[in-house]
Amino acid sequence: MHYYVYIVLCKDGSYYTGHAKDPQKRFELHKKGRGARYTRIHEPEKLVYVEEVESRSTAMKRERQIKRFSHDKKEQLVNTRDTINDI
């Protein structure tokens, strides 16, 4: 079963990274305040990056990797790879 790693741009300019089976549905939960604590504090604006991976384990590893990126490196990732339309 495929999983996705996603990045959400928040209204304050910060990024939130997560993983899910359905990133669009998960993003809607974030917008409703029912996602992560971070997105309850930093209001989500839009889903800006989605990457498909083979398994939940791979998604979790990739999520941890991206979370360690600097803000600038996350911004580069978002700007150089348009995978949202792939879902």
C-alpha positions in Angstrom: 0.0 0.0 0.0 1.3 3.4 -0.9 1.9 6.2 1.5 2.7 9.9 1.0 5.0 12.4 2.6 3.6 15.9 2.4 4.5 19.4 3.3 2.0 22.1 4.3 2.7 25.8 4.1 1.4 27.6 7.1 0.1 31.2 7.1 3.1 32.3 9.1 5.4 31.1 6.4 6.5 27.9 8.3 6.3 24.4 6.9 4.7 21.3 8.5 5.8 17.9 7.3 3.8 14.7 7.8 2.9 11.4 6.2 -0.5 9.9 5.3 -2.3 7.4 3.1 -4.4 10.3 1.8 -2.6 13.6 2.0 -5.5 15.7 0.8 -7.8 14.3 3.5 -5.1 14.7 6.1 -4.6 18.4 5.0 -8.4 19.0 5.5 -8.1 17.6 9.0 -5.2 20.1 9.7 -7.3 22.9 8.4 -10.1 21.9 10.7 -7.7 21.9 13.7 -7.9 18.1 14.0 -4.4 17.3 12.6 -1.2 17.9 14.5 -0.7 20.2 17.4 1.7 22.3 15.3 -1.0 23.1 12.7 -3.4 24.1 15.5 -0.9 26.7 16.5 0.4 27.6 13.0 -2.7 27.8 10.8 -2.3 25.8 7.6 -2.6 27.6 4.3 -2.0 25.1 1.5 -0.6 21.7 0.7 2.6 22.5 -1.3 4.4 19.2 -1.6 3.5 15.5 -1.9 5.9 12.6 -2.4 4.7 9.0 -2.9 6.6 6.2 -1.2 6.2 2.5 -1.1 5.4 1.9 2.6 4.5 3.5 5.9 8.0 2.7 7.2 9.6 4.5 4.2 7.2 7.4 4.7 8.2 7.8 8.3 11.9 7.7 7.5 11.5 10.3 4.7 9.3 12.5 7.0 12.0 12.5 9.7 14.6 13.3 7.0 12.6 16.3 5.7 11.9 17.6 9.2 15.6 17.9 9.8 16.0 20.2 6.7 16.4 23.9 7.2 13.5 26.1 6.2 15.5 27.1 3.1 16.1 23.5 2.1 12.4 22.7 2.5 11.6 25.7 0.4 14.0 24.4 -2.3 12.3 21.0 -2.2 8.9 22.5 -2.6 10.0 24.7 -5.5 12.0 22.1 -7.4 9.5 19.3 -7.3 5.9 19.5 -8.4 4.4 16.2 -7.3 1.0 17.4 -5.9 -0.6 16.6 -9.3 0.7 13.0 -9.0 -1.8 12.0 -6.3 
